[in-house]
C-alpha cells in the first residue's frame, strides 16, 4: 500500500480548506469503500481527511415537513430512525438491504452516495477500465457483464452504481448539500450523478474539493406507503442484480401518485419517470403495472448475458406495486 497522511478534522471549513490545499487528499468517512480501493491500488490518496467528527451526525425534521440527514449519519442510525421508518419506509428498507450490520455501523450517508462501482474490471488494476484509466477501454462489454447496466450505458462503460440507499433517495426527490472553499451549494439527486457518455471517470456533478454535508428529503406523503425490494444472487449480504424503490397512492382503484426508481441497472440510480407518467391517473392493476414497466424498459439495451434484467425489473415493478396496492386497501 502506498504511504499516506492522515488528519482528523472537527469543523467543516477546516476540512474543506485542507482538501483545497491538497487536491490529492480524500475525505474519509467510514472507509467501507475507499479503504478497500486503497488496498487494491485503485485509489491512491496522498492524505486522508477524517470527517467522522464533524457536526453532521443528526437527522432533523425540516420546517416544511421533510427530513434533513447529516452526511456523517451512519447507515445503522439512518435505518433505525423513527421518522425515517414512518415517513420514508423504503429508505430504511434500502439501507438494511445494503450491507452487513458491521458495515452499516461504519458506513456514512455521504460516503454511500460516493461509493464506486463494484465492477471486477474496475477493481483489478491489471485490467483496462475507462472509469479508472480513461481511454483504456471497457473489457466488460465483451467479457463478464451479467450484472452490468441495461439502461443509460455507453460504449465506454457498462458498470452499475451499487448504492441501495441512493435508489430510495432518487424515488423521493432528495437533494445533496455540500460545502466548498467558495461556500455552500446544493444539487438535486437527479443531477448529482452524471450520465456515462464518453467520460465514465466523471461520476458526479460535485464541484472540485466539495464536501457533502447532508441530504434533504422533501415532504412526500406518498412515501409513507413505500417499499424497497432487492434481488441478489445469495440471501446473505450481496450487491443487487436488480432492485426497486416504489411508493404508491391509490384512490378508488386509480393511481393518484406513484414513485419508482430502479437499482443495479444503470451507472446511477434510475428514476423510472416514463413508467410513473404511464401509471398516473390510470388503473392500479397488474396489467397496467406491467405495461408501465414495459414502457420504461423499452429503452433498455442489454448485453448478451444480462438481458434477464429486463424481465427481472418488469416482474419487480408488477410485484411491488401490487403489494403496495393491497397495503393501501387495508
For each residue, the residues with C-beta under 8 A, 3 or more apart:
1: 38 39
2: 38 41 44
3:
4: 38 45 46 47 48
5: 25 46 47 48
6: 47 48 50
7: 18 47 48 49 50
8: 50 52 53
9: 14 15 18 49 50 51 53 54
10: 14 53 54
11: 14 15 54 55
12: 15 16 54 55 56 179 211 213
13: 16 17 179
14: 9 10 11 17 18
15: 9 11 12 18 19 27 49 51 54 211
16: 12 13 19 20 179 180 181 209 210 211
17: 13 14 20 21 181
18: 7 9 14 15 21 22 25 47 49
19: 15 16 22 23 25 26 27 49 209 211
20: 16 17 23 180 181 209
21: 17 18
22: 18 19 25 46 47
23: 19 20 208 209
24: 45 46 47
25: 5 18 19 22 45 46 47 48 49
26: 19 34 43 45 47 48 49
27: 15 19 48 49 51 110 211
28: 31 34 35 48 49 50 51 52
29: 34 51 52 71 72 107 108 110 111
30: 52 74 103 106 107 108 111
31: 28 34 35 106 111
32: 35 36 99 103 106 107 111 115
33: 36 37 111 114 115 116
34: 26 28 29 31 37 38 43 45 48 111
35: 28 31 32 38 39
36: 32 33 39 40
37: 33 34 40 42 43 116 123
38: 1 2 4 34 35 41 42 43 44 45
39: 1 35 36
40: 36 37 123 124 125
41: 2 38 44 125
42: 37 38 116 122 123 125 132
43: 26 34 37 38
44: 2 38 41
45: 4 24 25 26 34 38 48
46: 4 5 22 24 25
47: 4 5 6 7 18 22 24 25 26
48: 4 5 6 7 25 26 27 28 34 45
49: 7 9 15 18 19 25 26 27 28
50: 6 7 8 9 28 53
51: 9 15 27 28 29 54 56 71 72 110 211
52: 8 28 29 30 72 108
53: 8 9 10 50
54: 9 10 11 12 15 51 57 71 72
55: 11 12 70
56: 12 51 70 71 72 73 110 213 214
57: 54 70 72 73 77
58: 68 70 73
59: 67 68 69 70 73 77 78 81 83 84
60: 67 68
61: 65 66 67 68 83
62: 65 66 67 68 216 219
63:
64: 218 219
65: 61 62 219
66: 61 62 216 217 218 219 220
67: 59 60 61 62 83 84 87 88 216 217
68: 58 59 60 61 62 214 215 216 217
69: 59 73 78 84 109 214 215 216 217
70: 55 56 57 58 59 73 109 213 214
71: 29 51 54 56 108 109 110 211 212 213 214 215
72: 29 51 52 54 56 57 108 109 110
73: 56 57 58 59 69 70 77 78 108 109
74: 30 77 78 104 105 106 107 108 109
75: 78 79 95 98 99 103 104 105 107 108 109 112 165
76: 79 80 101 104 105
77: 57 59 73 74 80 81
78: 59 69 73 74 75 81 84 91 92 95 109 165
79: 75 76 84 85 92 95 96 104
80: 76 77 85 92
81: 59 77 78 84 85 92
82: 85 86
83: 59 61 67 86 87
84: 59 67 69 78 79 81 87 88 89 91 92
85: 79 80 81 82 88 89 92
86: 82 83 89 224
87: 67 83 84 217 220 223 224
88: 67 84 85 91 92 168 172 217 220 223 224 226
89: 84 85 86 92 93 223 224 226 227
90: 93 94 168 171 172 223 226 227 228 245 246 247
91: 78 84 88 94 95 165 168 169 172 217 223 226 228 245
92: 78 79 80 81 84 85 88 89 95 96
93: 89 90 96 97 168 227 228
94: 90 91 97 98 164 165 167 168 228 230 243 245
95: 75 78 79 91 92 98 104 164 165 168
96: 79 92 93 104
97: 93 94 164 228 230 240 243
98: 75 94 95 104 112 163 164 165
99: 32 75 103 104 107 237
100: 103 104 237
101: 76 104 105
102: 105 106
103: 30 32 75 99 100 106 107 237
104: 74 75 76 79 95 96 98 99 100 101 107
105: 74 75 76 101 102
106: 30 31 32 74 102 103
107: 29 30 32 74 75 99 103 104 111 112
108: 29 30 52 71 72 73 74 75 111 112
109: 69 70 71 72 73 74 75 78 112 113 165 214 215
110: 27 29 51 56 71 72 113 114 211 212 213 214
111: 29 30 31 32 33 34 107 108 114 115
112: 75 98 107 108 109 115 163 165 166
113: 109 110 163 165 166 169 176 192 212 215
114: 33 110 111 204 212
115: 32 33 111 112 162 163
116: 33 37 42 122 131 162 203
117: 122 131 159 160 161 162 267
118: 122 123 160 162 239
119: 122 123 129 131 140 148 159 160
120: 123 124 127 144
121: 124 127 128 129 138 139 140 143 144
122: 42 116 117 118 119 129 131 132 159
123: 37 40 42 118 119 120
124: 40 120 121 127 129
125: 40 41 42 132
126:
127: 120 121 124 139
128: 121 133 136 137 138 139
129: 119 121 122 124 132 133 136 137 138 139
130: 133 134 135 136 137 138 156 157 200 201
131: 116 117 119 122 157 159 200 201 203
132: 42 122 125 129 136 201
133: 128 129 130 136
134: 130 199 200 201
135: 130
136: 128 129 130 132 133
137: 128 129 130
138: 121 128 129 130 141 155 156 157 158 200
139: 121 127 128 129 142 143
140: 119 121 143 144 145 148 158 159
141: 138 145 155 158 303
142: 139
143: 121 139 140
144: 120 121 140 305
145: 140 141 148 158 303 304 305 306
146: 241 305 306 308
147: 160 239 241 264 306
148: 119 140 145 153 158 159 160 303 306
149: 152 153 158 159 160 196 265 266 267 306
150: 153 265 266 297 300 301 302 303 306 307 309 310
151: 262 265 266 270 297 299 300 301
152: 149 195 196 266 267 268 270
153: 148 149 150 157 158 196 266 267 301
154: 157 158 196 197 198 200
155: 138 141
156: 130 138 196 197 198 199 200
157: 130 131 138 153 154 196 200 267
158: 138 140 141 145 148 149 153 154 303
159: 117 119 122 131 140 148 149 200 267
160: 117 118 119 147 148 149 264 265 266 267
161: 117 166 193 263 264 266 267 268 269
162: 115 116 117 118 239 240 264
163: 98 112 113 115 166 167 263 269
164: 94 95 97 98 167 168 228 230 240 243 263
165: 75 78 91 94 95 98 109 112 113 168 169
166: 112 113 161 163 169 170 189 263 268 269
167: 94 163 164 170 171 228 243 244 245 261 262 263 269 270
168: 88 90 91 93 94 95 164 165 171 172 226 228 245 261
169: 91 113 165 166 172 174 189 215 217 269
170: 166 167 173 174 189 190 245 261 269 270 271
171: 90 167 168 223 226 245 246 247 259 260 261 271
172: 88 90 91 168 169 217 218 220 223 245 247 259
173: 170 188 189 190 217 218 220
174: 169 170 188 189 215 216 217 218
175: 186 187 188 189 215 216 218
176: 113 186 187 188 189 192 206 212 214 215
177: 184 185 186 212 213 214 215 216
178: 184 185 186 187 206 207 210 211 212 213
179: 12 13 16 183 184 185 210 211 213
180: 16 20 183 184 185 207 208 209 210 211
181: 16 17 20 209
182: 207
183: 179 180
184: 177 178 179 180 213
185: 177 178 179 180 207 210
186: 175 176 177 178 216
187: 175 176 178 191 192 205 206
188: 173 174 175 176 191 192
189: 166 169 170 173 174 175 176 192 193 215 269
190: 170 173 271
191: 187 188 205
192: 113 176 187 188 189 204 205 206
193: 161 189 203 204 205 267 268 269
194: 197 199 202 203 204 205 268
195: 152 267 268
196: 149 152 153 154 156 157 199 200 267
197: 154 156 194 200
198: 154 156
199: 134 156 194 196 202
200: 130 131 134 138 154 156 157 159 196 197 203 267
201: 130 131 132 134
202: 194 199
203: 116 131 193 194 200 267
204: 114 192 193 194
205: 187 191 192 193 194
206: 176 178 187 192 210 212
207: 178 180 182 185 210
208: 23 180
209: 16 19 20 23 180 181
210: 16 178 179 180 185 206 207
211: 12 15 16 19 27 51 71 110 178 179 180
212: 71 110 113 114 176 177 178 206 215
213: 12 56 70 71 110 177 178 179 184
214: 56 68 69 70 71 109 110 176 177
215: 68 69 71 109 113 169 174 175 176 177 189 212
216: 62 66 67 68 69 174 175 177 186
217: 66 67 68 69 87 88 91 169 172 173 174 220
218: 64 66 172 173 174 175
219: 62 64 65 66
220: 66 87 88 172 173 217 223 247 259
221: 224 249
222: 225 226 247 248 249 257 258 259
223: 87 88 89 90 91 171 172 220 226 247 259
224: 86 87 88 89 221 247
225: 222 247 248 249 324 327 328
226: 88 89 90 91 168 171 222 223 245 246 247 248 259 324
227: 89 90 93 245 246 247 320 323 324
228: 90 91 93 94 97 164 167 168 243 244 245 246
229: 243 244 246 316 319 320
230: 94 97 164 240 242 243 263
231: 240 241 242 243 312 316
232: 235 238 239 240 241
233: 238 241
234: 238
235: 232
236:
237: 99 100 103
238: 232 233 234
239: 118 147 162 232 264
240: 97 162 164 230 231 232 243 263 264
241: 146 147 231 232 233 264 309 312
242: 230 231 262 263 264 265 309 312 313 316
243: 94 97 164 167 228 229 230 231 240 262 263 264 316
244: 167 228 229 260 261 262 263 313 316 317 320
245: 90 91 94 167 168 170 171 172 226 227 228 259 260 261 263
246: 90 171 226 227 228 229 258 259 260 261 317 320 321 324
247: 90 171 172 220 222 223 224 225 226 227 257 258 259 324
248: 222 225 226 255 257 258 259 284 321 324 325 328
249: 221 222 225 255 256 257 258 328
250: 253 254 255 256 284 324 325 328 329
251: 254 256
252:
253: 250 283 284
254: 250 251 281 282 283 284
255: 248 249 250 258 279 280 281 282 283 284 288
256: 249 250 251 280 281
257: 222 247 248 249 280
258: 222 246 247 248 249 255 275 276 279 280 321
259: 171 172 220 222 223 226 245 246 247 248 276
260: 171 244 245 246 271 272 275 276 296 317
261: 167 168 170 171 244 245 246 269 270 271 272
262: 151 167 242 243 244 265 266 269 270 272 296 313
263: 161 163 164 166 167 230 240 242 243 244 245 269 270
264: 147 160 161 162 239 240 241 242 243 309
265: 149 150 151 160 242 262 270 300 309 313
266: 149 150 151 152 153 160 161 262 269 270
267: 117 149 152 153 157 159 160 161 193 195 196 200 203
268: 152 161 166 193 194 195
269: 161 163 166 167 169 170 189 193 261 262 263 266
270: 151 152 167 170 261 262 263 265 266
271: 170 171 190 260 261
272: 260 261 262 275 276 296 317
273: 276 277
274: 277 278 292 295 296 298 299
275: 258 260 272 278 279 292 293 295 296 317
276: 258 259 260 272 273 279 280 292
277: 273 274 280
278: 274 275 282 288 291 292 295 296
279: 255 258 275 276 282 288 289 292 321
280: 255 256 257 258 276 277
281: 254 255 256
282: 254 255 278 279 288
283: 253 254 255 288
284: 248 250 253 254 255 288 289 321 325
285: 288 289
286: 289 290 318 322
287: 290 291
288: 255 278 279 282 283 284 285 291 292
289: 279 284 285 286 292 293 317 318 321 322
290: 286 287 293 294 314 317 318
291: 278 287 288 294 295
292: 274 275 276 278 279 288 289 295 296 317
293: 275 289 290 296 297 313 314 317 318
294: 290 291 297 298 314
295: 274 275 278 291 292 298
296: 260 262 272 274 275 278 292 293 299 317
297: 150 151 293 294 300 310 313 314
298: 274 294 295
299: 151 274 296
300: 150 151 265 297 309 310
301: 150 151 153
302: 150 306 307 309 310
303: 141 145 148 150 158 306 307
304: 145 307
305: 144 145 146
306: 145 146 147 148 149 150 302 303 309
307: 150 302 303 304 310 311
308: 146 311 312
309: 150 241 242 264 265 300 302 306 312 313
310: 150 297 300 302 307 313 314
311: 307 308 314 315
312: 231 241 242 308 309 315 316
313: 242 244 262 265 293 297 309 310 316 317
314: 290 293 294 297 310 311 317 318
315: 311 312 318 319
316: 229 231 242 243 244 312 313 319 320
317: 244 246 260 272 275 289 290 292 293 296 313 314 320 321
318: 286 289 290 293 314 315 321 322
319: 229 315 316 322 323
320: 227 229 244 246 316 317 323 324
321: 246 248 258 279 284 289 317 318 324 325
322: 286 289 318 319 325 326
323: 227 319 320 326 327
324: 225 226 227 246 247 248 250 320 321 327 328
325: 248 250 284 321 322 328 329
326: 322 323 329 330
327: 225 323 324 330
328: 225 248 249 250 324 325
329: 250 325 326
330: 326 327
